[in-house]
Structure formats: structure tokens, C-alpha cells
Amino acid sequence: MQYRSDRYGNPISVLGYGCMRFTQTAGKIDIDKAEQEIMEAFHAGVNYFDTAYVYPGSEAALGQILARNHIRDQVNIATKLPHYLIKKPDSMETYFAEELRRLQTDHVDYYLMHMLTDTKTWERLVELGILPWLEEKKKSGAIRQVGFSYHGNSDMFCKLLEVYDWDFCQIQYNYLDENSQAGTTGLHRAAEKGLPVIIMEPLRGGRLTNGLPGSAKKVMERAHVERTPAQWAFSWLWDQKEVTCVLSGMNSLEMVRENVRTADSARAGSFTEEDRTVLRRVVDAINENMKVGCTGCRYCMPCPRGVDIPGTFAAYNRLSSDGYWKALAEYFMITGVRRDYTGPGNCIGCGKCEQHCPQHISIREELKNAKKAMEGLPYQAGRRVLPYIMRY
């Protein structure tokens, strides 16, 4: 197993274990199967295990497995504060204590603000007393390092990097999201600040493996080197020195073993131009039926009215590749899960964006199309419920 360092020089395995997708039987985690898989990864050198308060049964399962194999102190636990459930200051302590109980431990190595959406969400936490609470937890050793996980555009991600002295961060990133979400821009900005970057959704929830269209699979099959779709995706990530650890929701021994083999062999800077050409062709094949020819270059940004133009188009394009509900989830993350709506409804038709678009996209018209397609009743219902969940 290869390792890259955190902010303080501690080794983190380049392959991390995402504990959200443990196999379930009759609605419950198959603890014996999960134990086999976790221990296989542990013996192969994986030392970073990621879970969260809201992953059903995950924290308790991980805690049980680590405790009964007596390896808690040989691994790093990363879990997350469900800040969206916090309504009053003492709720932070309540949730954290519950997490420690579930995990059967007295400390968390890497603690994240789960799905931090924007700077205003962080400001709400500051008003509730998060800063002295985190300071006390770090001083006592109950929390070793503090970070945040993020879904959204690169502009807001870069702003969030500045609101606190973070120890690390976690982003969605893969060869299909190179220019969306936090993207390469966010990855490099975090690295410039000396922050380790943990990668989630390296396979886009299976979209880059089982969900590849036939034309994309043919590109890989005809490539100059033999790799599985997962190996292409992981190798692309580990080629980048700014990537610290890549999470994989492994739920079979075969998956663990393949990912470990890839992690053992992939090196930063080893991806060739020929490799990159293959993946560009794969992306083109995936995007053959996309609705808007947006490359995510962001020349159209910033929008004077706050519309996340490339994020809107990225989610809109997922309609043809991933279906309505996955596209809607992405769209909601980009435009709705924040205090200030950033969707196409804010567009006033000024046209400044179109003046800078190298693809000559009719952005104003396409934003109207995206709004019509994405902001139906499910989206509207979500926007109505959100204030009660997030307590804006």
C-alpha cells in the first residue's frame, strides 16, 4: 500500500474505505461480511475508514468490527457532524457523544462538517458556538483533525477554504467531474493551502464502471493498456499528487483486492498523454447525448446574479446519462442546498455570460430549458422543506 501525508506528516493510505455501502440483508448490515472485507483491506494496509452519523448502521458496524479485532488504534476513523440537524448549541455535544458510543472509541481522528454547503451555513454554526466547541475537542484530543465535505461549485468551495483553519477537506472528484463540483480548481487551491484532499465518488456511484455506455467501454477495450473501468478511474486520480486519499465503498472481497492492487501500482505523475487521450474519448462517449455542450471551463463566471451556470448545465446533462432522479439530486446540491438559491431562476438575461463562452452556447435559452426540466414539483417540494431541515 502507498501512503501520502496529512497536514501533520501522518501517513494516510491512498485507498480509503468508504463505509456507506456495506452489504445489507433484511434491512440490516451484514456485519460478518463487512468484517471480512474491512479486515482484508486492513491487512493490505488501508488505514483510513470513512463513515457518518447519517449512514444507517455504519458507525456502529465499523466500531464493532474495529473493537472485536482490537485494531482501533491502528487505523484512522473519519466521521461527520450532521450540522443540518443541529438546532441549538448543546446538540453538537449530543451528536458527537452518540458517535463516540457507536464507534466504541474516545476520539475521532478526522472529523468533518458533513456536506458543508456555503459560507452562510458555516456562519450559522459559528453563531451556535462551533468554534469554542471544536477548540475544546481538539485540545482534549477527542477530535484530532477538523475538515469538511463538500458538494457544489468550485467558487464556493474556494471561499469555504478561507473561513476556518481546516486540517483537511473532502470533495467529489473523478475524470467526469474534472470541471464541475469543486473540480481541479478546488483540488489545486486546497493543495496550495497545504490541505490534504480526500476524494469521494471516484466512480460517480458506479456510473464510471457498470454504468458506462457501450461506446465508452469500447474505447477502453481498444486502449493501448489493459485496465478495468475502475482501474482507469483510480489511476487517473492517483496520478495527481494533490490527491491524498481516494474513498471506495467496497462491498466485496474481489473489489477490495482489485482496488488494493491498483493502489499498489498507481503512482503520481505516471499517467501518460496517451492515457489521458483515452479518458477524453471516454468522456466524449459518455457525453454523446448531453443536452448542452458545456465543458465546465467557467469563462461565463461569475454571474452577476449568482447563477451557477456550469453547475446547472452539468446536472441538466445528467438527465440523459444518469436519469431524472440522479440528475435532480445533483441539481439540488448545486442550486438548492444553501441559503442563497443559485439556479437559473436568478437569470435576468443580461447576456454577459454569452460574451465569454468559447463554445458559443445560447446560455440564457439553455438556462430556461434547464429550469423547466429540473424545477418541477419534486424540486419545489424540496425547496419548501429545506428551511425546516437546515433551520435557515
N, C-alpha and C positions, 0 to 999 in steps of 0.2 A: 504494500500500500504506500502511496505517496502522501506527503503531508505538506501543507502550506501553513504559514504562521498567522495567528490572530494579532491584534494590535499590540499585545504584550509579549510576543515571541513564543506563545504556547502553540504546539503543533495541533492542527486540525486535519483530519483525513480529507482528501479531496472528494471522496464519496461520503455523503451523509445519508443517514437512514430517515426517511420521512415516514412518520408513524400514523398518518391519517388513513391509510388504505389497508390496514390489517384485514385479513380474511374474516368474514363473519358467517356464523352458522346459526340459523334460527334467531337472527337479530342480535346475537352476542359475538364478541370477538373470540375466535378460536385460539385460545391462549397457548395451547401446546404447539400448534402450527406456527404461530407468531414467534414463540420461543426458539424453535428450530431455526427459523430464518434470521432472527436477531443474533443468535449465538454463532451462526455461520458467518455473518458479517463481522461480528466482534473478533472472532478468531482470525479473520482475514485482515484485520487492522482498522476497521471502521470504528471511529471513536466519537462521532457526533450524531446524536439522536434527537430528532425534532418532533415535538408534539404540541398540543394546545389545549386550553381549558375546554373549548367547544367541540373538540373531536370526540365523538361519543365513545367512552370507554378507553380511549387511547392512553391518557396519562396513567390511569390505574393499571392497565395491562403492562405498560412499559415499566412502571415502578415494581410491579410484582416480578417480572422477568429478571430485572437487574438485581433485585434483592435475593431471590432464591438461587441465583447463580453467583452471588457475592462479588459482583463486578461494578457496583455503583461508583466507586472511587477510581475506576479505571476508564471511565467514559465521561463525556460531556452531555449534559441534558440541556436542551433548549426548549423552553415552553413560553407561553404568551399570556399577557394580561388582557382579558376581554374588556378593554376600556369602554366599548359601546354599551356594556351592561352596567357601568358604574354610574350611580345616581347621586352618591354622597361620599364624602371623604373616607369614611371608615370602610367603604366597600372594597377599596384596594387591598386592605389587610385581610378582609374576609375571603376574597377570592384567592389571594396568594397562599394563605394558610391552608385552604382546601387543596390547592395544587400540591403543596408540600406533602400533605397527608396522602393524596393519591399516589404520588411519586415515591413515597416511603423514603424521603430524604430530608436533610435540614438545610439544603441550599440548591439553588439553580445556577448553573454555570453561565448560560446565555439566556437572558430574559428579554423578550420582545414586547413592544406595544403592538398588539395584533391588528394588522390591516389599518395602520395609521393613514388617514385619507388626505389630510391637508393641514396647513399650519393652524387654522382656526380650531380644529379638533384637538391639537396639542395645547393650544391656549386654554381650552376648556379644562383639560387635565391639570394644567398649571394652576388654574383658579381653584381646583379641587384639592390642591396640595400635593401633586405628584412629585415635585422637586425635593422637598424635605423627606418625603417617604422613600424615594429612591436613594437619597444620600444616606439615610439611616440603614437601609438594607445593604448597600454596598459596604458601608463602614463595618457592619456586623458580619459580613461575609455570607449573608443569606442570599444575596444576588451578587454574582461575580462580575458580570458584564451586562450592559444595557444596550439594546438596539431596537429596531422597529422593522416590521414587514410592511410591504407597500404594493398596491395595485393602483396604477394611474399613470399620468404622463410624466415625461422627464422634467418638465419645467417645475412642477410642484415638488417632485422628488428632490430636486436640487435645492429648493427652498427649505424643505424639511431637514436637509443635512445641516442647516445653519442654526436651527432653533435650540439645539442641545448638544452637549459634548458626547455624542454617541460613541459606543465602542465598536459597533458593527451594524450591518443592515442586511435586509433580505429582500430580493426582488424577483419578479417573474422575468425570465430571460431565456431565450432559445434562438435558433437561427431564423425562425419565422417572426420573432418579436424583436429583431435587431434594431428596428427603428420605431417601435411602439412600446408602450408601457415605460418603465424607466429607461430601457434601451441601453445602447452602447454609451450614449451621452451620460446617463446616470451612473453606469458602471465606472466609467473613467473619472467622473467627478468624485465619487466616493473613494476610489483608489488614490486620487490626488490628495485627499484629506487623510490618507493613511488608514482608511476603514476596510476591514475585511468585508467581502461581499458574499453572502450565502445565496445560492440560486435555487429558486423553486420553479416548478413547472418546466423542467428542461425538455420534456416530451409533449408539452401542451396537453396534459391529461390523456396521453395516448394518441393524440392527433398526429404526432410525428412518427408513430410506429404502426399500430393496427389501423389507424385512420387515414393513412396516406392513400391518395388516389393511385390508380394503376399506372398512370403516366409517370408519376413521381417515383414509384417503385422501379419502373423500367430504367430510369436514369441511374439509379443506384446499382441496379443489376449489371449495367453496361460500363460501370466506372472502372478506372484503372486499378483500383484496390478493392478487395472484398471486405465489406463491413455490413453488419446488420443496420437497420434504420436507427436503433438505439445507439449503436456504436458511432454512427455518423454524428448524431446529436450531441453525445457526451464528448466526443473527441473535439468537436468544434468549440465547446465551452472550455475544456481544459487546455486548449491551445492558447487561451488568453490568460496571461499572468495575473490580471486583475481579479479573476475568479478564484475565490478561496476554497469554497466547498459547494458541491452540487448535490442537492437532495434528490433521492429517488424513493418513491413509495413502493418498495419492493414487497411483493406478497407471494413469492415462490422461491424455492432454493435455486432453481435454474436462473431466475432473474438476478438473484444475489450474486451467483457465481459469474454470470456474464458481465455484470457491471463491475465486479471486482477485477476481472481480467482486463477490462478496458481501462479502469483506473490505474492499474499497474503499469500499463504500457503508454498511455497518453502523456505527452509532455508539452509544456508551454513552448510555443514557437515552432512546433513540429508540423503543423498543418501547412500543406503546400498550396501554391496558387492553383494547381490542378484540383486539389481537394475543394478549394473554395468555389471553383467553377462548377463542380458537380453540385454543390449545395445551392448555388444561384439558379441552376437549371431545375433543381427540385422545387425551390420556392416558386419559380415561374410556373411549374406544372401544378402546384397547389393552387396558385392564384389565377389559373386559366379562366375561371368563371367569376372572378371577382367583379363587383358592381362598379367600383371606382378605381381608376388606375393610379392610386396614391401610393407613393413609395415611402412615405414617412420621413421625407427629407426635412420637414419643418420650416422650409423657406416662407411658408404662409404665416408663421407665428412670430410674435404673439398677436393674437386677435384683440383689437381694442375693446371688444365686448366680452372677452374671456371665453370664447368658444374654443373647445379643444378640437380643432379641425382634424388633424391626423388621427387622434384617438377615436373620434366619431366615425371616420371612414374605416379604420381598422376593424371596429366592431361591426359596422354595417357590412363589410366584406365577408365577415364570418357567417353571414346568413347562408351563402352559397356553399361554403365549405364545411361548416360545423352544425348547421341547423339553427332554428329560431331561438331555442332556449339557451343554448350556449352563447349565441351572439348577443342575446338580451342581457345575460349575466355580465358579459364583457362591457356592453354599452352602459349598463347601470353603474359598474365600477368606475368607468371613465367620466360619466356625466352626473350621476345622481348621488353617489355615496360621499357627500361632502356638503358643507353648509351652502356654498355658492354653486348653483347649477352651472354646468359648463357645456351644455348641449346646444344644438343648432337653433333652439328657440330664442337664443340671445342674439342671433344674427340680425343686423339691421340693413344688410345689403349694401354696405359701403364699397365693397369690391376691392379693398386694399390687398386682400389675400391673393386674389387672382392676378394681380400685377406682378407677383413674385413667384408664381407657381411654374416650375420648369416643365411640368407635364401639361400645362395649359388646360387644366381641369376647370370646368364650369362649377366652381366651388359653391357659389350661392345656390345654384339649382340643385346640386347634389346634396347639399345640406338639407334642403326642403324634402328631398326624396328620403334621406336617412331618417329625418324626424317622423315622416309619415309611416315609414316601415317599422320603426323601433319604439315609438312612443304611443303605443296603443294602451288598452285597458290594463294589462299586466304591469307595464311600466308606471302608469299613472297611479295604480294602487300602491305600488312600492314607494313611490314618492310621497304618498299620503301617510303611509305607515312609518316611514323612516324617522320623522321627527320624534315619534314616541319611543322608538328604539334607541336612537342616538342622543335623545334629550337635548336637542338644539335649544 
